[in-house]
Amino acid sequence: MGTDDKQRRLINSHENSRGFYLQKFRLYETRSNFYMVGWDKTRTFWKVLKIDRLEPSELIIHEDPTSYSEIECLDLLKRIHEGNTSTGGLKFVSRCYGIIGFIKFLGPYYFLVITERRKIGKICGHAVYAITKSEMFPIPHSTVLSNMAYSKDENRYQKLLHMVDLTKDFFFSYSYPIMISFQKNLSNSETGLTLYETMFVWNEFLTRGIHNQLQNTLWTVALVYGFFKQVTLTISAQDFILTLIARRSRHYAGTRYLKRGVNEKGHVANDVETEQIVFENVREGSPVGVSAVVQNRGSIPLFWSQETSRLNLKPDIILSRKDLKFEATKLHFEDLVQRYGNPVIILNLIKTREKRPRETILRAEFANAIDFINKDLPEDNQLRFLHWDLNKHPRIKATKALIRLGEVAVNALELTGLFHCQLIPTSRSGELLKLSSIGCDSSGDHVEKDLYEMDVEVDNGSDDLRGAYYVKLSTVQKGVLRTNCIDCLDRTNVGQYAYGLVALTHQLHALGFIDVENIDSHSPIAHDLMRIYEEMGDTLALQYGGSAAHNKIFSEIRGQWKATTRSQEFFRSLQRYYSNAYMDPEKQDAINVFLGHFQPQEGKPSLWELNPEQHYDVRMHGSTLTAESSRCPCLRRSATSRRRALQLVVPWLVSRWIAQSCCCHAVPGCGLFLSSKLLLLKV
């Protein structure tokens, strides 16, 4: 039984708008099918999804076109149960909060669902969530599973997939496109499937099967990987809400030594978009001022690598391929212009002088690449390139280093500007309206004469805010600051904080919180921001490098004891070394499986039999490469052999580091020496 005509028209109007979404689900099973029931927040619209369980190796999904009321849906489930009583009936499996995706290794298809979530923030009333628990279910019924489903290789692929911890640093929203920036959300007309294809949606491959069959995104969530933090801060006795978002690209994703530089498509390793949003903290229904600024970090866009070494904390840097016309580098910067507009400002924080050339090799080649690319660009669109060696003057005070970086940030912000608008509630409360264009093209340029008073409808099918909003636009960001060092972790995070602090002063000034565009770097608000950027830096460093970030400058600004800082830096170096030398290959394998960069095929080499660089060849060309060992012989060892190797290598590394860095030259009474001995006992 369906709904009456009036309710049907209401349901259809909501389904055709971006305000309609499902956010809670129940999963049931019979011998022949999985049934997923989903409903909206108001429990008005109920949908049913059916997944075939009798097909052993294919994915067959059917969405019931009918939208039900709650009573009608319960009646449908009752009839399904009665129709399957001879085979056990309809059984409840799990409560869910969205489908993460579907995946197949050598045997059956599996599907991943969110079973627990937690709210971590909201943007204009649209809730943002993190995953606290997920489950993976094999789709076929046990009676139709093939022997391959129980094979050792199948179990190993499952374990690899579970290495991607979905409860750490993944976040999503049902109603707000969290994969794109606030400014793009107001100017972007893309919806549904197109949004999943963006570079920051990490489960795009996992959701491809269901999207191709259903042509909608009602049942899935788009997972962004990186960092999300929202806090309420106070300045001049006024509260405001600061949101810091870091989005990692999925295109050339991986671990530190296994993903370096650029690939043929212009995608770089460790490509991260950082967005800083400031909201006025006002009552619901009041006009709210919003300001946002975006910056970028990413590996040096050249073909280069570092050989993993068991006995060297700083392996040699190798220019692995000569790209005479810098085609890949050019593609990368064309992509940045497409994403952010002009100008693109590059802050290069690598060293300018070294006793043994490492970083300076890349510095010279990077400068050559920029000069070559700029020759073909009009003057207004040329890349703005700045070298600033953060380590050139090791005795420079941290405060002075931030002041100099702040000067760079001021100049960059003057060139790019930032986004600032006011959202004004209208009288059309209760409606669910879609986002409309604010009259900016992809480069951020104005295409309408009168943007500042134009009527823009904003999607508010949300948990907290109701109605439509006018957008009173003040300024937009045009261009971006791109910061890099070698790893784009430690020095880069300091540079991004310096830019974030300058941007925050301009944001607060634009919103009327302060009279001047200047905040003292020692003020409480600056220290609050520094802690958030430090947390973001640690999170991104753990994801890419295997340890928390080196925060020497932040520690000095806080007045932390130098010996404590040195000890902390040493342990982080050791942790990063161990992760890079012994753990990263398996971590890279897991990422490649999750992102679909490697898709297992029966009769083809297994993932663990190949170098990480060969995964793309297997997927794209069906390569029959024989098994090879990785570049470093220790990389594929078992956990026991890795532990033994570490016991041999760590003492040598400790003694070398102490000899170079410790003022007391490893005197037994030194705190550094004692703490290193304790670490060795734990190993």
Secondary structure, DSSP 8 states (H G I E B T S, - for coil): ----HHHHHHHHHHHTSTT----EEEEEE-SSEEEEEEE-TTS--EEEEEEESS-SS---EEE----B-HHHHHHHHHHHHHHTGGGT--EEEEEES-EEEEEESSS-EEEEEEEEEEEEEEETTEEEEEEEEEEEEE-S-GGG--GGGGSHHHHHHHHHHHTS-TTSSEEE-SSS-TTS-HHHHHH----THHHHTSTTBTTHHHHHHHHHHHSS-SSB---EEEEEEEEEEEETTEEEEEEEEEEE-STT---TTTS-SB-TTS-BTT-EEEEEEEEE---TTS-EEEEEEEEEE---SSSEEE---SS-SS--EEE----TT-HHHHHHHHHHHHHH-S-EEEEE-S-S--SS-SHHHHHHHHHHHHHHHHTTS-GGGS-EEEE--TTSSTTS-HHHHHHHHHHHHHHHHHHH--EEEEEEE-S-TT--------SB-TT--B-SS--TT--------SSS--S-EEEEEEE---SEEEEE-SSSSHHHHHHHHHHHHHHHHHHHHHTTS-SSS---TTSHHHHHHHHHHHHHHHHHHHHHTSS----HHHHHHTT--HHHHHHHHHHHHHHHHHIIIIIHHHHHHHHHHHHTSS---TTS--GGGS-GGGHHHHHHH---------SSGGGG--HHHHHHHHHHHHHHHHHHHHHHH-TT-S-TT-HHHHHHHHHHHH-
